[in-house]
Amino acid sequence: MRQMHNPWYQQDGGARLAQDRACIAEMFPELSYRIDETAERVFLDGTITLLAECGIPTSIAVRVEFPSDYPQGEPRIFEVAGRFPHVPDRHFFADGQCCLWLPPESRWKSNDPDGLCRILEEVAVFFDQQLVYEAEGLDVWPGGQRSHGDEGYLEYLQEVLGGEQQLLAVFAPILAGLKKGHTQSNDPCPCGSRRKYKRCHKQRVEEVRRRMGREYLQYIVGRWNAPVTEIKRM
């Protein structure tokens, strides 16, 4: 028999939805919930208003979409009125979704009772950076950023491993779980530090695997062919 289940917003008597509603009502009162019972989907629609130092407000229309596995899955935020160009250099996907960070660097914490409002605060900062970029005619994004596509993931891997470019080549097969990269905990660390692997890079490697998943790491390693080429930030 097909196992029945309740959508996330009905679980625990709707506790998480009630918790988020209270946070939104206090911090982002211009946003309102919309629940599609047929599709079992939840949305937040409305505006986020930024106030300039001179007191002039700027309202930006947004839509928040909650995944079916929320709160484990991170909500997606869209700029829906075309106030900003939806292009990679402005950190938007073509459909208007805000590209806030690489998935393995996400700041979303599913067990944070104020997690939704914290994410929307990040979105407000993101929109403020968009306005600064336009007002000051900047050539460079006014904040930390990654390169687009695979290069952004390679930058992330390189930084996690210690920042040295050659370490990425050394650990690539280990990260992807390839046979030639198999290393035991008590083996010398492949980085050449002469320390045991478990006391050197093992924890970092396992954290990356947890955040990115073996399948995607294999894809990145497969796309990235040695010898290593210099990774340049955009």
DATA-V281144 format. One line per field, one symbol per residue. ss: DSSP state (a for helix, b for strand, c for the rest). psi: psi as a letter, one per 20 degrees, with the letter a starting at -180 (. if undefined). burial: 1 if it has 9 or more other ideal C-beta (glycine too) atoms within 8 Angstrom, else 0. A space follows every 10 residues. Layout:
ss = ???
psi = ???
burial = ???
This chain:
ss = cccccccaaa aaaaaaaaaa aaaaaaaccc bbbbbbcccc bbbbbbbbbb bcccccbbbb bbbbbbcccc cccccbbbbc cccccccaaa cbccccbbcc ccaaaccccc ccccaaaaaa aaaaaaaaaa aaaaaccccc ccccccccca aaaaaaaaaa acccaaaaaa aaaaacccaa accccccbcc cccccbaaac caaaaaaaaa aacaaaaaaa aaaccccccc cccc
psi = qppqqqrhii qkkkggghgh gggghghmii qqqppnhgil qpqpqbqppq orhiipqopp prpppprhjq jgqpqppqoi jkhqpmqhij lqrhjippnh rqgijqjpoh johjgghhgh hhhggghghg hggghjlqip plrqrqrqbh hghhgggggh iiiphhhghg ighghikqgi jppqhjqppi ijijqqghje ighgghgggg hhqhghhhgg hhhopqqpqp ppq.
burial = 0000000110 1001011011 1011001100 1010010000 1111111111 0000000111 1111111001 0010101110 0001010001 1100011101 0101010000 0000111111 1111111111 1110000000 1000011000 1111111101 1000101111 1111111100 1010000011 1000011001 1101101110 1100001101 1001000000 1000
